[in-house]
Amino acid sequence: MPETQLTKSLNNQLSSELTYVDKLTTRASNTWLKWEKAEKGWQKKVTSYGNKLFERIPHEEWGLKSIPPLSRRRKDEELKGGKEVEVVFPGSVIGEEKVKAALEAFAGDERQGFHTKWMWWSIVGMPISAPMALLPVVPNLPFFYLVFRAWSHWKARSGSQHVDFLLDNRLLKFTTSSKLDLAYRAGGLDVTMKQLDQEAQKLSEKPPDAHPESGASNETERMLLTQSNSRFLADQADVPELEEQVQRAVKQVEKALRAEKELQEEKQDLDSVNQAAEK
């Protein structure tokens, strides 16, 4: 997840001021957490249903949202400072060129255009849902959801533009990590968290490998990350919020793979029927 480590570096470098949007977002997040803790009532139902909707938001969007927007001040400071932002990745799983290609895709016109399109569609839907505020008892949830989606797409587009800026000005430094290698390899192994922590401790006592593996093996395609080792990955990357993002991404990828497998099986069954009919 190179974009998450990128987020950590950017926020560490430039976290001096909170904008009005940041403060409003923090307030909304605290309110949501308070509602989640409710034992019953409409607040609990709202957060339960809302969290299910959040699970459907693509993990790529969550990753881009976590990258701070590129303000004029931030752009000037990054250019004048010339300090590179570190992108950490597991070298035994993916090569540097593929990591760079993935970031270029996140920063491309197609990605930015996608978020711009759906940001405006969400804005257009706000006036349509506004009359529901006249209903008693509960807040106008459709309106607030559209507000959230418009903000989410704006944040994702802003993150994409920031990545594009960093790529254009060669301000990214690509670094392999043996700890992330371990976290990804553990996804296909039957190991406990204690064993993973012990292996991580051994790695911390060794000097970094000057010639890491560059990626790509000829093994059968399989999931390298699982929900069970998401916390270990977050710990090794030193990004606590990464745990939830990994769990969300794993769920979405597993669902997509199941759908693809079912589609292939249906196609094979249909081909078999057609062949039998021709005989």
C-alpha positions in Angstrom: 0.0 0.0 0.0 2.5 2.7 -1.1 -0.1 5.5 -0.9 -0.5 5.0 2.9 3.2 5.4 3.7 3.2 8.4 1.3 0.4 9.8 3.5 2.4 9.4 6.7 5.4 11.1 5.2 3.4 14.1 3.9 1.5 14.6 7.1 4.7 14.4 9.1 6.3 17.1 7.0 3.4 19.5 6.9 1.0 19.3 9.8 1.4 22.8 11.3 -2.1 24.1 10.5 -5.6 22.7 10.5 -8.0 24.1 7.9 -11.7 24.8 8.5 -12.5 21.6 6.6 -10.1 19.6 8.7 -11.8 20.9 11.9 -15.2 20.1 10.5 -14.1 16.7 9.5 -12.7 16.0 12.9 -15.9 17.1 14.6 -18.0 14.9 12.3 -15.7 11.9 13.0 -16.1 12.4 16.8 -19.8 12.6 16.5 -19.9 9.4 14.4 -17.8 7.6 17.0 -20.1 8.8 19.7 -23.1 7.4 17.8 -21.3 4.1 17.3 -20.9 3.7 21.1 -24.7 4.0 21.6 -26.2 0.7 22.8 -29.5 1.2 20.9 -31.6 3.9 19.2 -31.5 5.5 15.8 -27.9 6.7 16.2 -26.8 3.1 16.5 -28.9 2.0 13.5 -27.6 4.9 11.4 -23.9 4.1 12.1 -24.5 0.4 11.5 -26.1 1.0 8.1 -23.6 3.8 7.3 -20.6 1.6 8.0 -22.0 -1.0 5.5 -22.1 1.8 2.9 -18.5 2.8 3.7 -17.4 -0.8 3.1 -18.6 -0.3 -0.5 -16.4 2.7 -1.2 -13.4 1.5 -3.3 -10.3 1.1 -1.2 -8.4 3.2 -3.8 -10.6 6.1 -2.9 -9.8 5.7 0.8 -6.1 5.7 0.0 -6.2 8.8 -2.1 -8.4 10.6 0.5 -5.7 10.1 3.1 -3.2 12.2 1.1 -3.3 15.9 2.1 -4.6 18.3 -0.5 -2.0 20.3 -2.4 -2.4 24.0 -1.4 -0.4 26.8 -2.9 1.6 27.1 0.4 2.3 23.3 0.5 3.4 23.3 -3.1 5.8 26.1 -2.5 7.2 24.5 0.6 7.7 21.1 -1.1 9.4 22.7 -4.1 11.7 25.0 -2.0 12.5 22.3 0.6 13.2 19.7 -2.1 12.8 17.0 0.6 11.8 13.7 -1.0 8.7 11.8 0.2 9.4 8.2 1.0 7.3 5.5 -0.7 7.9 2.2 1.1 7.0 -1.1 -0.6 7.7 -4.9 -0.3 10.5 -5.5 -2.8 10.0 -9.3 -2.9 6.4 -8.8 -4.0 6.5 -5.9 -6.4 9.2 -4.1 -8.2 9.9 -0.3 -8.1 8.7 0.2 -11.7 5.3 -1.4 -10.9 5.0 0.7 -7.8 5.7 3.9 -9.8 3.2 2.7 -12.5 0.5 2.2 -9.8 1.1 5.7 -8.5 0.9 7.1 -12.0 -2.4 5.4 -12.5 -3.7 7.0 -9.2 -2.5 10.4 -10.4 -3.8 10.1 -14.0 -6.4 12.2 -15.7 -8.8 9.2 -15.8 -8.7 8.8 -12.0 -9.1 12.6 -11.4 -11.9 12.8 -14.0 -13.7 9.9 -12.3 -13.7 11.7 -8.9 -14.6 15.0 -10.4 -17.6 13.5 -12.2 -19.1 11.8 -9.2 -18.3 14.8 -6.9 -20.6 17.0 -9.1 -23.2 14.3 -9.4 -23.3 14.2 -5.5 -23.6 18.0 -5.4 -26.5 17.9 -7.9 -28.3 15.4 -5.8 -28.1 17.5 -2.6 -31.0 19.9 -3.5 -33.2 16.9 -4.5 -32.8 15.3 -1.1 -33.0 18.5 0.9 -36.9 18.4 1.3 -36.5 15.3 3.4 -35.3 17.5 6.2 -38.9 18.3 6.9 -39.4 14.7 8.2 -39.4 14.5 12.0 -37.3 12.4 14.4 -34.2 11.6 12.3 -31.7 13.8 10.4 -31.8 14.0 6.6 -29.6 11.0 6.0 -29.7 11.0 2.2 -28.6 14.6 2.1 -25.7 14.1 4.6 -24.6 11.0 2.7 -24.4 13.0 -0.6 -22.5 15.7 1.3 -20.1 13.1 2.5 -19.7 11.5 -1.0 -19.0 14.9 -2.6 -16.4 15.7 0.1 -14.9 12.2 -0.3 -14.5 12.5 -4.1 -13.1 16.0 -3.7 -10.5 14.6 -1.2 -9.6 11.7 -3.4 -9.2 14.0 -6.4 -7.0 16.4 -4.3 -4.9 13.4 -3.2 -4.5 12.3 -6.8 -3.4 15.8 -7.8 -0.8 15.8 -5.0 0.6 12.5 -6.2 0.8 13.8 -9.7 2.7 16.9 -8.5 5.2 14.8 -6.6 5.8 12.5 -9.6 6.2 15.4 -12.0 8.8 17.1 -9.7 10.6 13.9 -8.8 10.0 14.3 -5.1 9.3 10.6 -4.4 11.9 8.2 -3.0 11.2 4.5 -3.5 12.4 2.3 -0.7 12.1 -1.5 -0.1 11.3 -2.9 3.3 12.1 -6.3 4.6 9.4 -5.9 7.3 6.7 -5.3 4.7 8.1 -8.3 2.8 7.4 -10.4 5.9 4.0 -9.0 6.3 3.0 -9.8 2.8 4.5 -13.3 2.8 2.6 -14.1 6.0 -0.6 -13.7 4.2 -0.3 -17.1 2.6 1.1 -18.9 5.7 -0.4 -20.4 8.8 1.4 -18.4 11.4 0.4 -16.7 14.6 0.9 -13.0 15.5 3.5 -14.0 18.1 5.5 -15.8 15.4 5.2 -12.8 13.1 6.4 -10.4 15.9 9.4 -12.7 16.6 10.3 -12.7 12.9 10.0 -8.9 12.8 12.3 -8.6 15.8 14.9 -10.7 14.0 14.7 -8.5 11.0 15.2 -5.3 13.1 18.4 -6.8 14.4 19.8 -7.4 10.9 21.3 -4.8 8.5 19.1 -3.9 5.5 19.5 -6.1 2.5 21.4 -4.2 -0.2 19.9 -6.4 -3.0 16.2 -7.1 -2.2 14.2 -9.3 -4.5 12.6 -7.2 -7.2 9.2 -8.8 -7.3 7.7 -11.2 -9.4 7.7 -14.9 -9.2 6.0 -17.5 -11.3 3.7 -18.8 -8.5 0.0 -19.2 -9.0 -1.9 -16.0 -8.2 -3.1 -15.8 -4.7 -4.1 -13.3 -2.0 -0.9 -11.9 -0.3 -2.8 -10.0 2.4 -5.5 -11.3 4.7 -7.6 -9.6 7.3 -5.9 -11.6 10.0 -2.4 -10.0 9.4 -3.7 -6.5 8.8 -2.7 -5.3 12.2 0.8 -6.8 11.8 1.2 -4.9 8.5 0.0 -1.7 10.1 2.5 -2.1 13.0 5.4 -2.7 10.6 4.5 0.3 8.5 4.0 2.4 11.6 0.6 3.5 10.3 -2.2 2.4 12.7 -5.0 3.5 10.4 -3.7 1.1 7.8 -5.2 -1.9 9.6 -8.8 -0.8 8.7 -7.8 0.1 5.2 -6.2 -3.3 4.6 -9.3 -5.1 6.0 -11.5 -3.1 3.7 -9.3 -3.7 0.7 -9.0 -7.4 1.3 -12.8 -7.8 1.5 -13.3 -5.9 -1.7 -10.6 -7.9 -3.6 -11.9 -11.2 -2.3 -15.4 -10.3 -3.4 -14.2 -9.3 -6.9 -12.2 -12.5 -7.2 -15.2 -14.6 -6.2 -17.4 -12.8 -8.8 -14.8 -13.3 -11.5 -14.5 -17.0 -10.6 -18.3 -17.4 -10.7 -18.4 -15.7 -14.1 -15.7 -17.9 -15.5 -17.5 -21.0 -14.2 -20.8 -19.9 -15.7 -19.0 -19.3 -19.0 -17.5 -22.7 -18.9 -20.9 -24.3 -18.2 -22.5 -22.4 -21.1 -19.7 -23.5 -23.4 -20.2 -27.1 -22.4 -23.9 -26.8 -23.0 -23.4 -25.3 -26.4 -20.9 -28.0 -27.4 -23.3 -30.7 -26.3 -26.1 -29.1 -28.3 -23.9 -29.1 -31.4 -23.2 -32.8 -31.2 
